[in-house]
């Protein structure tokens, strides 16, 4: 072996340090023979992290729904490598060590190592960059388990030159099928050149040899979410690549987690490792502009740890369409006591056409709620009775959990004209002995106002059920109250008050009252003769009767008073009285003194009413 100068040795050491510090080969996404190890990692926080996806350190216990903020480092290939790849140059775009940079400056010296690590395209192979002052003739390695009670050491030989020159190139091992188990290995490499120089680098690197997932036919659709595309479909196939054997097999029965717009869903791969997942993200009407989607799972490692694997991801923009509400009526008239109701259709604008919107939540006030059905149709009824005219608003729900996230908010209004109920209180009433009906009470309406038409009709019925007839009318005071008397011809029966109503007020009836006085009358009354001489006798006659049902009958044995009003006087003078016979007839005689008017009067007792005869004028000469 030739002796190297101190200068040559210093230069070689500097070059060796530079090679060890050089970047490793990058994994190409989707390229042939790519290493599945690029996707999963048991310790995501220790490796390089993509700038657009944060990482988190996975635990030994997988999460039910991993957050989209925990993606693995790198992305797996959709195409697994062959079990025995043909040596080839590194993939395009991968950093390749420049063997010439490692040659000893003085042309003498032992081999110098550059990058050492797993083959970027297949973790079952080990690659070593080495250069020397003469052709490298042999490269070997020893892999020692990092874990376990009795770590095994395996010698790996048979490295072949895959790129560069024998003096400065990259060497790759055969598939390391002799490894005793999956796991992490400490690597020591050795090289010898043609002039007999040997170099060994202990602890040159650490490699992980684990089964890795491989993905194929991945897709997430549609490209955007809108009112007609509210579901997200995820498709693909997952296999498991074994770097020790080089075999790839379907990953069947693997639990998958989907996070769509921050809502979690779950699925399981089929026997062939395929998945077809359909989810409807719950946007909760929060005016989101996009929906991030992540498909992932946790894979169990042989050492008992678990690794988070990101299968696929995509961010879908959300397109919001205009909406509108068309009511069947812009106004409605209802009687007081009826609930306000509205119907119509809710629609959305899509591709320039208004289309019916089914399943849209709608409100009318705080208490009327519904969801549009087929054809976008809906009916809303307020559970409370309106007391006066009002304007109601129908609108798409503003509740963040009910509002349709794909439609703009919309509303429509309609007017409700309430025909108010008229209330009449026949509060106090009676019929006196003069057959005068006393009426006292008030009138108001359901809106708390007095109807503008104050006219009330007095009605009478014999049985209180049928045959109601109006006897006359009167008007209330401005505040709706009344207190008056009115003569009734028949003081026996039922009475009530009636308001005819108007366009804004319903007809109204008061409570009915019942009175049972019996009407009386004096018929055939006469005072004569006429004329009569002063001092002569004036004879008064007549018949007293009472009403029995619909007929007048004799009212005998009752006293009748004879009253006289002298001509030109306003007062009446009682001249005497007479008792009628059993037929109700009576006769009374008086001395004529002056001209005047004569009348017979019955003063009622009990439930009868007074009776007053015809007024008869007698001329006295």
Buried (B, 14 or more C-beta within 10 A) or exposed (E): EEEBEEEBBEBBEEBBEBBBEBEBBBBBBEBBBBBBBBBBBBEBEEEEBEEEBEBBEBEEEBBEBBBBEBBBBBBBBBBBBEBEBEEEEBBEEBEBBBBEBBBBBBEBBBBBBBBBBBBBBBBBBBBBBBBBBBBBBBBBBBBBBBEEEEEEEBEBEEBEBBBBEBBBBBBBBBBBEEBEEBBBBBBBBBBBBBBEBEBBBEEBBBBBBBBBBBBBEBEBEEEEBBBEBBEBEBBBBBBBBBBBEBEBBBBBEBEBBBBBBBBBBEBEBBEEBBBEBEBEBBBBBEEBEEBBBBBBBBBEBEBEBBBBBBBBBBEBEBBBBEBBBEBEEEEBBBEBEBEBBBBBBBBBBBEEEBBBBBEBBBBBBEEBBBEBBEEBBBBBEBEEEBBBBBEBEBBBBEEEEBBBBBBBBBBBBBEBBBBBBBBBBBBEBEBBBEBBBEBBBBBBBBBEEBBEBBEBBBBBBBEBEEEBEEBEBBEBEEEBBBEEBEEBEBBBBBBBBBBBBBEBBBEBBBEBBEBEBBBBBBEEBBBBEBEBEEEEEBEBBBBBBBBEEEEBEBBBEBBBBBBBBBEEEEEBEEBEBBEBBEEBBBEBEBEBEEBBBBBBBBBBEEEBBBBBBBEBEBEBE
